[in-house]
Amino acid sequence: MHLAAHFPGVNNTTVWADPRSRSQIDFSSFEHLARTAERGTFDFFFLAEGLRLREHNGRIHDLDVVGRPESLTVLAALAAVTDRLGLAATVNTTFNEPYELARRLATLDHLSEGRAAWNVVTSSDAFTGENFRRGGYLDRADRYTRAAEFVATARELWDAWTPDGTPRPFRHQGQHFAIEGEFTVPRSPQGHPVVIQAGDSPEGREFAASAADVVFTRHGTLEEGRAFYADVKARLARYGREPDELKIMPGVTYVLGDSDADAQERAAEIRLQQVSPQNALLALEQVWGRDLSSYDPDGPLPDIDPDPESSLVQGRVRHGDPFAVAARWRALSEEKGLSIRQTVIETTGRQSFIGSPRTVAERLTEFVATGAADGFILVPHLTPGGLDDFVDLVVPLLRERGVFRSAYTGPTLRSHLGLAEPVWKG
């Protein structure tokens, strides 16, 4: 089983009202979570990315107001206070250029002695693109073609030096990039930084099969996980790859208790903290695309239709067809007699694993043993101490079962993940 730790930051997963919550920008918070993950012999520490403060009805989204620091800078600092833990940064291929990013990632890989990873994401969001000189807007069809060429170009640059340390000129001519020159950083200790991919569309799945080492997916249930796992693994053969060359790791949450009943009670309390009355209306507005501030969070869902062309929410993804989502939510609300807040609690961001430490360890093992995942990226609800109980209580049980390491066996992230060093293609 592979395990990674996601630093909880700006989304509703995090319970900022809890007195144990601390800053999402102070280095001490990053250091605490990273040290905890390394104490638990996790594969890597994972940072998301936010290139613009999101807006809701013309105002900065509340969860973004304390800032979103740049990931590679944070990870470079963490490289100095950790020894084995992998360090993964989310960096956008729409708003960056291959030479600059390949150089920064290669530098992190050297500073950390082979522990760097890059989570590749794309964007067609013109709102975010306003922060960049050329606007950054790409049609959806072009996002993955640019991303695929971006990753391929970065790998050409990482191969610009021979394994024995000889630099060679590079030249790339493609649809999106035409560059040539000399790369400034020698080949890194693990050959290339590990490439992670987080897209779930058909284009994203194909891109993962062709180019990624790890997939970060949101499929957290056993059935959805098995279907996604089988689909993506089946695509690998088209690219001459074996199933174990791509690790599938869903992002999951958890709640532990002294018993399963205790954990369920705690989970319900946490959901009430995560979905406050204000957050319930914000979640509803993200689907409806309308100002619903006059509605009672403890009352029924709106009887008006969503506005699919709305610009009320900027910088946040609207998942799926808003009419279909609204119809599902209405049906659930009517069936169970749920208010707006209760409906949002029921339909968004529920904890993936709830129970005693032994129950959670059993369920995690079942996912891996039955082809639903190769491991998990844990997203705790507290910053930065939310991982402590998992490392103290669940990791020993996983080790006892023989499904998780007791110590690191190699120095690089590739060695943690069981991935071979890339063959040099100079």
C-alpha positions, 0 to 999 in steps of 0.5 A: 500500500502507498500512502501520501499526505495532502496539506489541507488548505483552502477548501471546505474539508478543513475545519478552521473553527477548531481551536487546534487549527493553525495557519495555512501559510506559516512554515511551521504548519507545513513542517509539522505535517511533513514530519508526521508523514515521514514518521509514518514512512509515507511515500510523499507530501502533496501540495495543491495549487491556487493561481488566483483567489477565487471569487463568489458574487464579486467577493473573495471566497472566505477560505482564500483570504489568508493566501496560497503560497507557491508550492515549489518554494515551500517544498524546497524548504521542506527538503531541508527538514526531511530526509526520505519523504517525497515532495510533490507540487501541483503546477499548471501546464497552461500558465507555465513554460517547459524550460523554466518549470523543468529547471525548477523541478530538477533543482528540487530533485537535486536539493532533496536527493531524488524526492521531487514530484510534479502533479500536472494540471491544466486549466481553461479558466480565463478568470485565472488567466487574467493574472498572466500576460497572455491571458492563459486561456485555452479551449478544453480540447487544447488543454491536454495536447499542450499538457502532453507536449509540455511533459514530453518536452520537460522529459527531453530537457531532463535527458539533455545531460547524459547519466555520466554528467555530460551536457548536450544541446536540446532542440524541440519543435512541436505544436505548442513549443519551439525551443532549443539551447542548453539545459542548466541542471544535470540529470537528477538522482532519480532520473526524472521527477515523478509525474502525477496527474489528477484529471478524470475526464476521458482525455485526462485518463488517456493522458495519465495512461500515456505519461503519468507515474501516479494518478490522484483521483477523487473516486473514493468509494469501492465500486467507483474506485474499481471501475476507475482503476480497471479503466485506467490500467487497461489503457496502459498497454496501448503505450507499451506500459505494464499495470504496475508502472502507474499507481492509482491513489484516490484522495480520501478523508477519514475519521477515527474513534474509540469504536465505529459508533464513536467515529460515526458520531464524530464524523457527523459533528465534523460535517456540521463544522465543515458545512456551516449555514453560510457554506451550505448556501455557497455550495448551493450557489456553486450549482445554481449559479444564482444569488441564494442568500435570501434562502434559509439554510434550514429550509427547502431547496430552491424551486428555480432552475440553475443558470448555466451561463452564470459568472457568480462563482469565479475560479471554482469548478462547476462539476457536471451539468448543473440541471442534472445536479440540481435534479439529483439534489432535489430528489434526495431532499424530497426522499429524505426530507432534507433541508438545504444544509442537510442536502449539502452535507449528504451530497458533498465531501463526505468522509471516505473512511469512518471507524475505529483504527482497526476498521479503517485499516481493514477497509483501506486494505480491502481497497488495495486488495480488490483492485480499487486503488494502489494506495491513498492520498490522505486529506485530514480535516485539521491543519497541521495536526490532522494526520497525527492520529492516523500515523499513531493508530492506523499505520501500526495496524497496516504494518502489522498486517504486512501491507505497509512498510515499517521503514524506507528501503530506498532514498528516492521517491521512485524507490518508495513507489516501486517505479524504475528509473526512466531509461535515458533517451539522449 
